[in-house]
């Protein structure tokens, strides 16, 4: 079946599902498969549960005419998404980076959606499956779309661009993340820079943090650059305070002035400036920009401040890498508190650099005074240190419950695989 014909069916049944457990009547089922699952095996079940059609790439023992066989289901899903995207004549802003890209995306979405009908990546659907699903959810009433792109190896961002076709791009930073796949920090910059490469080739526009010299180098020669940062940029702002929440003054726009966020950590300053920059570029009124950012509440274990009795807990357990871990620890060390407890999970996908990077975090911790330090998983156990060490977050939770902390500030952070949020139950 040609994509054009498949798209006609999609227009009749525009809700795509890849998981039969979440299937609703009238959904368009795509039978994806991976190392540990094969959606083809559930195609008939999907139809019985109410799916309008099932797209498969294996022979199915069924005569049901609603089964559509293609060469590759994933490629077909991506081609369908591209076809849909090409019919949408609106700005598409792609966002990638190493640390804080989801927070940046959420802030930008909050700002843009205060003034436009805006569609964006839901949760963390930022990979080769999530991105096409995101594109297919953009309806005809859309005025702008914001798409988050995650990557752990080179050529990944480039592949996403082939069907997302972004008109605008933002790389919020390039840190020590997914070193195993990227092969070092220069590999990270090259991989994330694939977004700039696409924007350069298509004569699009980027939003760039001028505070980062490496981003300026990566963007050299690009014609349309909209800048933000603390100095020498189109949108500028300064940190006023970061306790208990981040407070920022937008120095380039008196109509916005001071923004009092609900974000924890001064490392969120660039994320706020990026959202202001994008909002003002698209002519969102300044009062709406300010209100949208101030009303945004972080969720999903990202820079959350959780109050439990007399304790204040900074829950930043969605992900971690050496760059974000360093920023979080230094920010926490600078906070005013009578009692500070660190509970850090291991950092995943570090490859050959893992042991050295975990050692570096331990050396950083040792530069400050803490009331307690708990390290969980990763390569912490392979480094000689004086701190408490556990293998799992469940063990750390048992320890935590036995301490009965009062009037303590507690930082909980780690890679997604460590599930450090389980320390709280």
Buried (B, 14 or more C-beta within 10 A) or exposed (E): EEBEEBBEBBEEBBBBBBBBEEBEEBBBBBBBBEEEEBBBBBBBEBBEBEBBBBBBBEEBEEEEEBBBBBEEBBEBBBBBBBBBBEEBEBBBBBBBBBBBBBBBBBBBBBBBBBBBBBBBBEEBBBBBBBBBBBBBBBEEEBBBBBBBBBBBBBEBBBBBBEBBBBBBBBBBBBBBBBBBBBBEBEBBBBBBBBBBBBBBEEEBBBBBBBBBEBBBEBBEEBEEBBBBBBEEBBBBBEBEEBBBBBBBBBBBBEEBEEBBBBBBBBBBBBBBBBBBBBBBBBEBBBEBBBBBBBEBEBEBBBBBBBEEEEBBBBBBBBBBBBBBBBBBBBBBBEBEBEBBBBBBBBBBBBEEBBBEBBBBBBEBBEEBEBBBBBBBBBBBBEBEBEBBBBEBBEBBBEBBEEEEBEEBBBBBBBBBBBBBBBBBE
